[in-house]
């Protein structure tokens, strides 16, 4: 049984249909890349899987670990092991990063029947993981993402992922706004978490992230549908020929050509 | 005539004048602009008129020149009532140049079913420094009608806190008036948590080069009503004022924020900023917010802004996407909204106490 099974998924925001029938199957241990031009629906798919209410699912189904994912609240999805690394991590003034992450980790541990970590155990756990992401420990005492640089926010997402150890990680444009050094750091953080028990969906516009996080499968999304699937070589094809080589355009360009 | 007798006559005359003024003014009605959104009829009903004036209190000589000179009762019926009926005054004098290490703590504990008129006068000498914490507590139904006068001498630095934690059935009216000398620095933080019907007036008058900060946090739920009126009077040039009031409203709570800023004709180079932010958690809560700028000078900088909003849905989703339940996420964000007022509290014991209390309060609210 696949860890994630998406069947004919349709979703809209306001009156605009964005996902127009997505089919995708992801097994544990696999890394799937979802590529596509701007406006193709990549981020919508990521947010729908994490349970953002802004998007209304109008058709299809999603099974996660055999359960109906679309019936679950966002926090229940997280407790069952789904993690979304946000394209734009949200600043939350007044809530410390430490309090936030400890609350998140303990909720998830509780759901797994594990004992909650006390402050000392939590600190020793996060220190090691912060060091790996080359993050300054003072970030723990700062409010969530508040005053973080773009790169710090993205590293913070991957750091959270390392602490929460999800079964299915969805990385939404994790490469955007990162210079090459930061990109390599983030990618090595992600790669260190690859394993047979974990699946990843890497959403990206550009191929460069996939040089660092090499996917097992690549899917090209256009106008709300997957128009082509293949192995990692598909990403290289796109790198050389661009989306146009597949007859796929940015939404704005597509309008121009119509 | 002995000084005790002369004092008695003086206080008696003050009380009689105040009572007479109150009788002329009466309890305010909602036809008056200052009281448009706050109906004090329940207080008028609770209050027993016709009581004898209390015996003369012992007023220290140093207090005599200032008592009732700052919080004037001409236009304020509650200040008039307090002046007629207060029993004792809480009086502190901080001498010229003195720096108090520990805050002056003043606690007023109201009695059930009673009316009390707490009266505070604090004189801070030139270049002195101190912090003042006023706490108001009290069980069940009662009426607290407090007046606080603070005189901040030239170059003095005063950090004032007023924490109101009376019962949810209490009537609470508080009038603060601070008069600032040249280059004085005064900040006041008003934390309003309890009370069924609450009205706070915080008034500051600035001399040349003085700086005033007024911060406030009001949290109301159920059928609580909280009205904050502030008045910052830039009477002389080169004054600076900052004001940040934040409110959290749930249930059927109603709140009022009215921020008046006066810049007198010769108060050139005044720099004033006022902000009022409200977090409204229920569709039935109501906030009336109004800036009121009276600017008579032409070379000044005055800004004001008010916001009324709900919890940020993106922040909610972010917390939930990490496994934090919707209720806890709501608590956390509500607490976070209050946090920047708490962060401004410099008396660390008080800050920690309020942090713990608010954290618990928001948590229990949703249980």
Interface residues (C-beta under 8 A of the other chain):
Chain A: X50 X51 X52 X53 X54 X73 X74 X75 X77 X78 X79 X83 X84 X86 X89 X90 X92 X93 X94 X95 X99 X100 X101 X103 X104 X107 X108 X111 X143 X144 X160 X164
Chain B: X312 X313 X314 X315 X317 X318 X319 X320 X321 X322 X323 X324 X325 X326 X328 X329 X332 X333 X335 X336 X337 X338 X339 X340
